[in-house]
Amino acid sequence: MGQRYTIRNMRRPALLLILAVSAFAKRGLTPEDYFAFENISDPHLSPDGRQVAYVYSTVDRARNRRVTSIWTIGTDGQSAPRRLTVEGFNANSPRWSPDGSKLAFLSSRGTEEGAKPQIFVLPMAGGEAMQLTHNRNGASAIQWSPDGTRFAALSQTGPSDTTPRTSDVRHYSHLGYKFNDTGWFDDKRSHIFVVDARTGEAKQITQGDDWNDLDPQWSPDSTRIAFVSDRTGKEFDGGHNKDVWVIAATGGAPTKISDHAFDDTQPRWSPDGTQIAYTGETRRRELPKIYMAPAGGGQSKLAADGLDLIPTALGWVGNELRFETGVKGQNHVFRVDPGTRRVLPVTSGERAVRAAEVRSGKMVYLANDFRHLDDLYVANPDGSSERQLTHLNTKLWADLDLASVERVPYKSTDGWQVDGFLVKPLGGSRARNIPWF
């Protein structure tokens, strides 16, 4: 039963206005709102550029876990998002087959509790996803071969796979033996497996108990795989000397591609397969630069002049290189002009753009700003004609009053220009006493 109010000496229009404002008054963000956030990640364009597959995640507060599923949406913006994976099992890492007829993903569905994620393949013409792999330690970092016949994947192997532990006593011979939030290191290392896309038969092509092999990348002709590894034997003893290597897809001795004394990462094949671009450091804690090396081995050379940004998500778009980086409190996509070796922006605005991919004349990416979480966008490869495809958190955001953020540039003691940000409290424009520290 509702409460009863007595209001005197008030005209009816004023009363209605007060009630309307009260009914639609917004509130500030609370910690509990975190459980209602909708998140999107890992978008990938279909080969024909008509669809985007992505990971949608929410928090199941009752079960105290994150729930992930795979969805698609048309790049024309005319259709609603469509869920592809079943409820009850997490799924991530959607990867289109080269001909677009199948979508591979990782999931532990259909396996026992606590099992590792395996590769599943879903026919896009209809039907259920089928489990392809049954690796003891699961799979990660999956990538279709360009000819569509195999996957490159990572999985862990180690002595305890064949000789189970019989004691809780641990013996370590390296300086690195544990990590915050993950706990004690075990004896397993990450290595590359090549998986038959039809039968699921997996062949391990790299080995070693003193290093991890990471970031496998197929050559355009599907015969070789580039990867990253610190094979000095000092990875767990404070070493910082990862290198780029290339190995035949059938296995064998790898060829070292990079030639720096510190970390070289992100190997990416040129479209013609003759070169490999990568990011590398020549000194400890130096900002990584972008280099180019012959795919068969040889001397590396700088691919971009005057780069003072930290390149991430390196990749090729035609004959030019692209990367993502943080700049002045934002995150944007940049390109390297192949003729002048100049670094030029592709996206812009007071926001963070990430997870960009270009295919079939379209570019998709995620973008967020101080007042919005990530949503999915599509644009031309040069960043023009942008269109928003998803509108997550719209219902929640309609109820919230979010704090405003003001850019405050200033000069440091050495004269360097620094961009600071002032987050004002709610109602800050009306508040007389705002605390300063």
Long-range contacts (C-beta under 8 A, 24 or more apart in sequence): 26-399, 26-400, 26-401, 27-399, 27-400, 27-401, 28-400, 28-401, 28-403, 28-426, 29-400, 29-402, 29-403, 33-396, 33-400, 34-59, 35-59, 35-61, 36-393, 36-396, 37-373, 37-393, 37-396, 38-373, 38-392, 38-393, 39-373, 39-374, 39-392, 40-366, 40-374, 40-375, 40-376, 40-390, 40-392, 41-355, 41-366, 41-374, 42-92, 42-93, 42-94, 42-355, 43-355, 43-357, 43-364, 43-365, 43-366, 43-376, 44-94, 44-95, 44-96, 44-357, 44-364, 45-75, 45-96, 45-357, 45-358, 45-359, 45-360, 45-362, 45-364, 46-96, 46-100, 46-359, 47-96, 47-98, 47-99, 47-100, 47-359, 47-360, 48-100, 48-360, 49-75, 49-359, 49-360, 49-361, 49-362, 50-74, 50-75, 50-76, 51-75, 52-364, 52-376, 52-378, 52-389, 53-84, 53-94, 53-96, 53-103, 54-94, 54-376, 55-91, 55-92, 55-93, 55-94, 56-81, 56-83, 66-90, 68-92, 70-94, 70-103, 70-105, 73-376, 73-389, 73-390, 75-362, 75-364, 75-378, 75-389, 77-378, 77-387, 77-388, 77-389, 81-390, 84-122, 85-109, 85-122, 85-129, 91-120, 92-117, 93-140, 93-142, 95-142, 95-143, 95-144, 96-144, 97-144, 97-148, 97-197, 98-144, 98-146, 98-147, 98-148, 99-148, 100-124, 101-125, 104-132, 104-142, 104-144, 104-151, 105-129, 106-139, 106-140, 106-142, 108-138, 119-151, 119-153, 119-195, 119-200, 121-197, 131-200, 132-195, 132-197, 132-200, 133-195, 133-200, 133-202, 134-200, 135-193, 135-202, 136-161, 137-161, 137-188, 139-193, 139-195, 141-214, 141-215, 141-216, 143-216, 143-217, 143-218, 144-197, 144-218, 145-197, 145-218, 145-222, 145-249, 146-218, 146-219, 146-220, 146-221, 146-222, 147-222, 148-197, 149-196, 149-197, 149-198, 149-222, 150-194, 150-195, 150-196, 150-197, 150-222, 150-249, 151-194, 151-195, 151-197, 152-192, 152-193, 152-194, 152-195, 152-216, 152-217, 152-218, 152-225, 152-249, 153-192, 153-193, 153-194, 153-195, 153-202, 153-216, 154-190, 154-191, 154-192, 154-193, 154-213, 154-214, 154-216, 155-190, 155-191, 155-193, 155-202, 155-204, 156-188, 156-189, 156-190, 156-191, 157-188, 157-189, 157-191, 157-204, 157-207, 158-186, 158-187, 158-188, 158-189, 158-209, 159-187, 159-209, 160-186, 160-187, 160-188, 161-188, 174-236, 174-237, 175-236, 175-237, 175-238, 176-235, 176-236, 176-237, 176-238, 177-236, 185-236, 189-213, 190-214, 192-216, 192-225, 192-227, 192-247, 194-225, 194-249, 194-250, 203-251, 205-247, 205-248, 205-249, 205-250, 205-251, 205-252, 206-247, 206-254, 210-235, 210-236, 211-235, 215-265, 215-266, 215-267, 217-267, 217-268, 217-269, 218-249, 218-269, 219-246, 219-269, 219-273, 219-295, 220-269, 220-271, 220-272, 220-273, 221-273, 222-249, 223-248, 223-249, 224-248, 224-249, 224-295, 225-249, 226-257, 226-267, 226-268, 226-269, 226-276, 226-295, 227-254, 227-267, 228-264, 228-265, 228-266, 228-267, 229-254, 230-263, 240-284, 244-276, 244-278, 244-293, 246-276, 246-295, 246-296, 246-297, 255-296, 255-297, 256-297, 257-293, 257-295, 257-297, 257-300, 258-291, 258-293, 258-300, 259-293, 259-299, 259-300, 260-300, 262-286, 263-288, 264-291, 266-311, 266-312, 266-314, 268-314, 268-315, 268-316, 268-321, 269-295, 269-316, 270-295, 270-316, 271-316, 271-318, 271-319, 277-303, 277-314, 277-316, 277-321, 278-314, 279-311, 279-314, 290-314, 290-321, 290-323, 290-336, 302-341, 303-336, 303-341, 304-336, 304-341, 304-342, 304-343, 305-341, 305-342, 305-343, 306-342, 306-343, 307-343, 309-334, 309-343, 313-354, 313-355, 313-356, 315-357, 317-358, 317-381, 322-346, 322-356, 322-358, 324-353, 324-354, 324-356, 326-352, 328-419, 329-407, 329-419, 329-421, 333-365, 333-383, 346-382, 346-383, 347-383, 348-383, 350-407, 364-389, 370-402, 370-404, 370-405, 371-402, 371-405, 372-397, 401-426, 403-428, 404-428, 404-429
